[in-house]
Each structure stands twice: as structure tokens, then as C-alpha cells.
Amino acid sequence: MVRLNRIYTRTGDLGETGLVDGSRIAKDHPRAQAIGDVDELNSAIGLALVQQVPDEARAMLGRIQNELFDLGADLATPGEEFTPSEMALRVVQGQVDRLESEIDAMNEELEPLKSFILPGGGAAAAHVHLARAIARRAERSAVAASRAAPMNPLARIYLNRLSDHLFVLARLLARDDGGDVLWQPGATRQP
């Protein structure tokens, strides 16, 4: 159980942050960047959740928020053993599988895409599109971090699948609020 008695510790005042094992890295280290991007993603999902969101979508986003904390812990745990344990919280295949199952179920309710779409389609959809874009950045950061140190490959896969999940969810939310905003290639070009 996590217990925070003090919010400020002053341990980061020299530009370093602590990892799960007690080791320290620079705050601009690729691992720290990935952890920060996952935190930002979680905050963006929080913004989506203050919108009018159907109960099923709310439940999915709530599970994802919790999993993003797990993912942050995974990214903050050094080592080359990626099996979950009492001391190491790791993303597992079942979490990726659940995202894929939810994507498939949501996609069955949607018309096939005939164009790229622009982020929008109502307030909830727009917030989920923003979260999707941040998920893609978090994935890029996790890839960069994995070049600097061993990282759980399922963490990257989870982020990749999550961006797909958020894209389909945004389309589903847009469907109920005016529909997708279609890209019109070259619409503003002058002859």
C-alpha cells in the first residue's frame, strides 16, 4: 500500500528522480521522459472523464487510468526480469488482450472508415483524441527508453494498443455527438 505523508521530499532538487529499486536517474533520462508522458496521458484521460461519457466508456477509461499507474511503476522498475512479482508491478499480456477485445467490440458498432478523421466530434471525443495523441508520444518515449535500458516489451505493446483503443473510443463517442470530422485533402488550397 502506498502512503504519502509528505508531498515534497527535496530529493529531486538536484535534477534526479528515484526509481522503484531506490536507484536514481536524471529527470531528463529517457526512462523518466516515458514515465512523465504516461503520467500526462493519465491526466488527459482524467479530462475526458469529466465530459459526458457513457457508463461503459467511463468504466473502460477508469480501468485504463489504473493500468497507467501500473505501467508507470513498470517503467520505473529497472531490471531484466519482466515477470510480475510482489516487488515488481509489470504490464501483462492479459491487459493487452483486454484492450484488443474492447477495440473489436467497439469497432463492430462503427461504420468502416472511408477517410482519415480530424480530432473532434464533440467534447468527449476531442478529449479522447488528445489522450490518443499523448499515448502515441508515450509509446515513442518508451521505445527511446528501451534503447537506454532494458524495459518490459509489453509496456510498449500496451501503449501501442492503447492508442488504437482510444482512437476507436473517440470515434464511438463522436458517433453519438454529430459524427466523425472527416479530413478533406487539399480543401483549402488555392489554384
C-alpha positions in Angstrom: 0.0 0.0 0.0 1.2 3.5 -0.9 1.3 6.0 2.0 2.4 9.6 1.4 2.9 11.7 4.5 4.8 14.5 2.8 4.3 15.7 -0.8 7.7 17.4 -1.1 10.8 15.5 -0.3 13.5 17.7 -1.8 15.2 14.6 -3.2 14.6 15.8 -6.8 16.1 19.3 -6.2 19.3 18.3 -8.0 17.5 17.2 -11.1 17.2 13.5 -10.3 14.3 11.2 -9.6 14.1 7.9 -7.8 13.2 4.5 -9.3 11.4 1.6 -7.6 14.6 -0.1 -6.6 16.0 3.1 -4.9 18.4 4.0 -7.7 18.3 7.5 -9.2 18.3 8.8 -12.7 18.4 12.3 -14.2 14.9 13.8 -14.7 15.7 14.1 -18.5 16.7 10.4 -18.8 14.6 8.6 -21.5 13.1 6.4 -18.7 12.0 9.5 -16.8 10.6 11.0 -20.0 8.5 7.9 -20.6 7.2 7.9 -17.1 6.2 11.5 -17.4 4.5 11.0 -20.7 2.4 8.2 -19.2 1.5 10.5 -16.3 0.4 13.2 -18.8 -1.6 10.6 -20.7 -3.4 9.6 -17.5 -4.2 13.3 -16.8 -5.6 13.6 -20.3 -7.9 10.7 -19.7 -9.0 12.4 -16.5 -10.0 15.4 -18.6 -12.0 13.1 -20.9 -13.8 11.6 -17.9 -15.1 15.0 -16.7 -17.1 15.1 -20.0 -20.4 13.4 -20.7 -19.2 9.9 -21.3 -21.5 6.8 -21.4 -21.1 4.4 -18.5 -19.4 1.6 -20.5 -16.8 4.1 -21.8 -16.3 5.5 -18.3 -15.6 2.0 -17.0 -13.1 1.4 -19.7 -11.3 4.7 -19.2 -11.3 4.1 -15.4 -9.6 0.7 -15.9 -7.1 2.3 -18.3 -6.2 5.0 -15.8 -5.5 2.4 -13.1 -3.4 0.4 -15.6 -1.4 3.5 -16.5 -0.3 3.8 -12.9 0.7 0.1 -13.1 2.5 1.0 -16.4 4.3 3.9 -14.7 5.5 1.6 -12.0 6.6 -0.9 -14.6 8.7 1.7 -16.4 10.2 2.9 -13.1 11.3 -0.7 -12.2 14.8 -1.4 -13.5 16.0 -4.9 -14.4 15.7 -7.5 -17.0 13.1 -9.7 -15.3 9.6 -8.7 -16.5 7.5 -11.3 -14.7 5.2 -9.6 -12.2 6.1 -10.3 -8.5 5.3 -8.8 -5.1 8.2 -6.4 -5.6 7.7 -5.7 -9.4 4.4 -4.4 -10.9 4.6 -5.3 -14.6 2.2 -5.0 -17.5 1.0 -8.4 -18.6 -0.4 -9.9 -21.8 -3.9 -10.1 -20.4 -4.1 -6.3 -20.2 -3.2 -6.0 -23.8 -5.6 -8.8 -24.7 -8.4 -6.9 -22.9 -7.7 -3.8 -24.9 -7.9 -5.7 -28.1 -11.2 -7.3 -27.1 -12.6 -3.9 -26.3 -11.3 -2.5 -29.6 -13.0 -5.3 -31.5 -16.3 -4.8 -29.6 -16.4 -1.0 -30.2 -15.3 -1.3 -33.8 -18.3 -3.6 -34.5 -20.6 -0.7 -33.7 -18.9 1.7 -36.2 -19.1 2.2 -39.9 -15.8 1.4 -41.6 -13.5 4.4 -42.2 -13.5 5.9 -45.7 -11.3 8.8 -44.9 -8.9 10.0 -42.2 -10.6 11.8 -39.5 -9.7 15.0 -37.7 -9.7 15.2 -33.9 -13.1 16.4 -32.8 -16.6 15.1 -33.0 -17.8 16.6 -29.7 -16.1 17.5 -26.4 -15.7 13.9 -25.1 -14.4 12.6 -28.4 -11.9 15.5 -28.7 -10.5 14.9 -25.2 -10.1 11.2 -26.0 -8.3 12.1 -29.3 -6.0 14.3 -27.3 -5.3 11.3 -24.9 -4.7 9.2 -28.0 -2.0 11.6 -29.3 -0.3 11.6 -25.9 -0.4 7.8 -25.9 1.5 7.8 -29.1 4.1 10.2 -27.6 4.3 8.0 -24.5 4.9 5.0 -26.8 7.7 6.8 -28.6 9.2 7.7 -25.3 9.0 4.1 -24.1 10.8 3.0 -27.3 13.5 5.5 -26.7 13.8 4.4 -23.0 14.1 0.8 -24.1 17.2 1.7 -26.1 18.8 3.2 -23.0 17.9 0.4 -20.6 16.0 -2.9 -20.6 12.3 -2.3 -20.5 9.3 -4.6 -20.4 8.3 -5.1 -24.1 4.7 -5.4 -23.0 4.8 -1.8 -21.7 5.4 -0.6 -25.3 2.9 -3.0 -26.8 0.3 -1.8 -24.2 0.8 1.8 -25.2 0.6 0.9 -28.9 -2.7 -0.9 -28.4 -4.0 1.8 -26.1 -3.6 4.5 -28.8 -5.7 2.2 -31.1 -8.2 1.8 -28.3 -8.5 5.5 -27.7 -8.9 6.2 -31.4 -11.8 3.7 -31.7 -13.4 5.0 -28.5 -13.1 8.6 -29.8 -15.0 7.5 -32.9 -17.6 5.8 -30.9 -18.1 9.0 -28.7 -18.2 11.2 -31.8 -20.9 8.9 -33.4 -23.2 9.9 -30.5 -22.3 13.6 -30.8 -22.5 14.5 -34.5 -20.1 12.0 -36.1 -16.5 11.9 -37.2 -15.0 15.0 -38.6 -13.6 13.9 -42.0 -10.4 15.1 -43.4 -10.8 16.9 -46.8 -7.4 16.6 -48.5 -6.4 19.8 -50.1 -9.7 21.5 -49.2 -8.1 24.9 -48.6 -5.6 25.0 -51.5 -5.8 27.8 -53.9 -5.4 27.0 -57.6 
